[in-house]
């Protein structure tokens, strides 16, 4: 890179500017502007779906250099990180965050960097996922019988819902609401904030706080671009992402609180599972842990604390 050349940094994702992820990207961009001024040209592509792409295309856009930095869900990202999709890995947000900031996150980052043309900068929090549907309250696996549930494009997520007795169906985010409206799919699973953002709470009366998956969104940079930047910029980008992550988590916490209020205000029923009820869900999916050991090996699964 030539001395004095303005460095263009294009940050992107798949949501409007109001989402916690977009707000976190803005924090990153603002920090770089303050520190580097005219040395950098910060641009944003808030929602690649507005340009005809799918949400799942963000990392490929980063790999091609169309985006300098972007975020994408780790769920269904690639087989090597499928272990992150295992159900009921974490008891609560504190345990999940400790894991993603430690060995668990390091394993994810290593696998992603090995298989993609990217540099992993960190992980945003998508959070725990819950169930909504238009048919009945869900308090036990038996309540899933005959119910189709939209899942992310993840074999492990699909297998989880098979074990719970549901019929997993994957459709892209852009087509989800139409599929729910026309009755093609009975239910969906998402953090409450996503459920409200996508308008699913206007279609689904029944919501259950299952906390069945904890999902992160990897923040990655185009490898060649990042490696060509001066070291002070590389360090600043990493520092900006590190500073944005706890703020994004704070935003997400408040967003979940606000989303539950919106769901209840819409006249929906929200089920908080008891410990015994949650235990029944955990027991129903136990076979997937043995399957994961065969797929990923005992050492990796043991490192996740899975019994």
Buried (B, 14 or more C-beta within 10 A) or exposed (E): EEEEEEBEBBBBBBBEEEBBBBBBBBBBBEBBBEBBEEBBEBEBBBBBBEEEBBBBBBBBBBBEBBBBBBBBBBBBBEBBBBBBBBBBBBEEBEEBBEBBBEEBBEBBBEBBBEEBBBBBBBBBBBBBBBBBBBBBBBBBBEBBEEBBBBBBBBBBBBBBBBBBBBBBBBBBBEEBBEBBBEEBBBBBBBBBBBBBBBBBBBBBBBBBBBBBBBBBBBBBBBBEBBEEBEEEBBEBBBBBBBBBBEEBBEBBBEBBEEBBEBBEEBEBEBBEBEEEBBEBBEEBBEEBBEEBBEBBEEEBBEBBEBE
